[in-house]
C-alpha cells in the first residue's frame, strides 16, 4: 500500500473525494495542504491504496502525489 495526497481546486471537491475514498476504507482524511505542495483551496486528502484511485477523485482535482517519507512525488496532474 502506498500513501497518497490529493490536492483540489475547491474545498467541496476535496470533501466529495474524501467521502468517496472513505467508502473504500482507504483511511482517507482531510487536512491542510503541506507547505511544499501548492493548492488552490488549501485543503487536501491523505489516503492509502494499491494505486492512486483516480476514478474516486472529484472532477476539480488539481494533483495527486505519492508520499515518500517527508517527500512528495507528483504522479498525476489534472488537465486544465
Secondary structure by P-SEA (a helix, b strand, c coil): cbbbbbbcccaaaaaaaaaaaaaaccbbbbbcccccccccccbbbbbcccccccccccccccbbbbbccccccccccccc
